[in-house]
Amino acid sequence: MPAAPDTPARREPEGFQGFPDDREAGRLRHEYRRKVAPPFADRRRLSATSSMILLRVPGTGLEYRERVRRVIDALERPLTDGGKLVPYGVLSTESVTAATPLIAMAAREDLAYNLPRHMTPDRLPHSALVRDVILRALRDPLAASDADVLRRAAYAGRVARGGLPCWLHKVSGTAAAGDGAVGGAIGFVLSAVWQPLTDSLPRWWWTRRMTHQLIRPTWLSLRRGARWLGAELDEARGSADLFEILATVLDAQRAGLALDTGHPSHRAALQALELLLVQALLADLAVPPAGRLLPRRRRRTAAPVLLVRIPEDTRRAEAVERFLSACHAAGRTAASHLPVLIAVGRPSDTLLAALGNPVAGTLGQAADALRAGDGRPVLVPLDEEPFGRPGQDIARVDPRRFKLPWRAVHLTAWGIVAALVLAPLAFPLGSGRESCVGGDDTVAAARTEPVRVRPAEWYDATVGEITRQNARAEQYAAQGRTVRTVVWFSSEKPVDETDTLYDGTIPELRGVALWQRKLNDDAGSDEALVPLRVEIRTTGKAFHDAERSARKLVAEVRSGKWTGERQIVGVLGFEQSRKETAAALGCWARRGSPQWGPPRPPTR
């Protein structure tokens, strides 16, 4: 196997300083990376909740903001590589807009936007429903919350998110337009049968299914972590309809929402709505649990991450601290799944009181809390001294990726099971003694001439392909691209048909040519990949000069001939097991081989 090409150095963005190199910071960096993307075999730990980490940053004014930015950037950088590697979001007061007046809404949008392909969580249905209901209440606080109006508004939001309800809604709208254009029996059928079948029935079924999932434990509740609303809200006890419960909750906060933003009742109302939305979001994040063989559960290979900036100004920090206190309150429930949540800034005394007044600890204790996952907040005051020197980078996370969506795998598995069950019915087993149509002879037996062996022609064609690929690599090198070289050692060119039947030179060289062409094709569409040159060297009949050729290449590499864009990264060949090839391989096994440069001093 060839050695891997050199990986280009990781480019530091302008102004990047790394995570402050404080006491025990290395433990936190290690546990943070392991908590976000644990090894695939240990992914069941993702089903456990996480702990809230509060990093208190010293300083004031511009100095404070720069330090907060530095810590957030250091924590975000291992989660991205030009795109998200895991579901994550960076939250601050800038996340609050007219469309997302609550931080929890911005958190949901960040976790659902630009997700890595084929990685769960993917849809977050409960938080989408609660978000649509809350937005309606915030737009018109004085309007009474009617259950039927909320039901229609929530279903309209579900239709806007696409899927089967959207398609049925379009069909229903087409039928309604046709009803006004035609009359008689056709119009009666469209208005009395088709439109209710594509509009009223799907809306009734969706609202009933949501009610079962969030409130009543029935056989329809297929989602683990469901029924959180019925377990957490007093208004849900004794009620049978989801939207009646939501209407009751919103009516209780309607008077507070209508007051000025600085009024305590208004703040309390926003806190209640934030808690409701956070509970829905955490219940969504708990589905599915990680582990075992089900396709979707295998896709949970990384934990969601929320990085929160706490502003220095107390009034601007209210929205962020309201979200953090809601996460703490909701994270203590059994149905919730608190993601990796790290807040950076200066938490107020009010927030600390809402979090149970956590005792100040060290970064090592924060690392232990991430590993334990007990859900308790950890406060870590950072010293000023580490901010004055260069920090440390956090290694990039590397969760398991999948090529196909879990639904495709799920349907394929069920299709295979159905095919195995139905195959005996479709193709009944016979005695197996019937003759084949056209006779029992095989195709090979029907050939009248043996396949002609043309070793010289095959060898020259393969060498020509490698020559063309080397020319492509040289063109990439002329453009300033990084190009690497692999040397292939072989015996002399095969010309005899009999010897070719017992020699692996041509098949191996053809495999090298196909591999080189694949690498160069991929490098043509992705500048991050490295094109490849292949240097062919023959060592005589039966590898007579293999050891001398190997020593010659070692001398060339040490002399500096193969540097820059022509650097050698690996050696291939020696497809025959002989004394000569074993001696040549010994050259690479010794210290001082081309992969490692000059000989190293002996070590104990």
Helices and strands as residue ranges (DSSP letters): H 25-36, G 40-47, E 52-56, H 61-76, G 77-79, E 88-91, G 93-95, H 103-112, H 125-139, H 147-160, H 164-181, H 184-189, I 190-194, H 195-195, I 196-200, H 201-214, H 228-232, G 234-236, H 242-257, H 264-285, H 295-298, E 305-309, H 318-331, E 340-345, H 349-354, H 363-372, E 378-381, G 385-388, H 406-426, G 444-446, H 455-478, E 484-490, H 497-501, H 505-525, E 532-538, G 541-543, H 546-558, G 564-566, E 568-573, H 579-589
